[in-house]
Amino acid sequence: MTPNGSAIRAIREAQKLSIRALSNRTGLNRGYLSRLERGLIRETTAERVEGIAQAMRVPTAAITHKEMKP
């Protein structure tokens, strides 16, 4: 699954949620979340993306790249 790091960061910041708090909610390492937000991790498991979405209370589609179809 392809996460949209800038969307994750924007939603997290809009919710006034720190990376540390998101790490606590998801069980994912803060460094991993930071790399994800900066776009350094281009693919990850669906479970991780779904866990982040659930922790931020948004649909999974809000934090993933959608494929453009002609």
C-alpha positions in Angstrom: 0.0 0.0 0.0 1.3 3.5 -0.8 1.0 5.9 2.0 0.6 9.7 1.4 3.1 11.1 3.9 2.1 14.7 3.4 -1.6 13.9 4.0 -0.6 12.0 7.2 1.4 14.9 8.4 -1.3 17.5 7.5 -4.1 15.5 9.3 -1.8 14.8 12.3 -1.0 18.5 12.7 -4.6 19.6 12.1 -5.5 17.3 15.0 -2.7 18.8 17.1 -1.3 15.3 17.5 2.4 14.9 18.0 4.5 12.1 16.3 5.1 10.8 19.8 1.3 10.6 20.5 0.7 8.9 17.1 3.5 6.5 17.9 1.9 5.6 21.2 -1.5 5.1 19.5 -0.2 2.9 16.7 2.7 1.1 18.3 5.0 2.3 15.4 8.4 3.8 16.0 8.6 7.6 15.9 11.4 7.5 13.4 9.4 5.2 11.1 6.4 7.6 11.2 8.7 10.5 10.5 10.2 8.8 7.5 6.7 7.9 6.3 5.6 11.5 6.5 8.7 12.7 4.6 8.0 10.3 1.8 11.1 8.2 2.5 9.0 5.1 2.8 7.0 4.5 -0.4 5.4 1.2 0.3 4.2 -0.4 3.6 1.7 -2.9 4.7 -2.0 -2.3 4.6 -2.2 -3.2 8.3 0.2 -0.3 9.2 -1.7 2.2 7.0 -5.0 1.1 8.5 -3.6 1.4 12.0 -2.5 4.9 11.4 -5.9 5.8 9.9 -7.7 4.3 12.8 -5.4 6.1 15.3 -6.2 9.4 13.6 -9.9 8.5 13.1 -9.9 9.0 9.3 -10.7 6.7 6.4 -7.7 4.8 5.0 -8.3 6.5 1.7 -7.5 9.9 3.3 -3.9 8.9 3.9 -3.0 6.8 0.8 -2.1 7.7 -2.8 -4.9 6.9 -5.2 -4.0 5.6 -8.6 -5.1 7.9 -11.4 -7.2 6.1 -14.0 -7.7 7.6 -17.5 
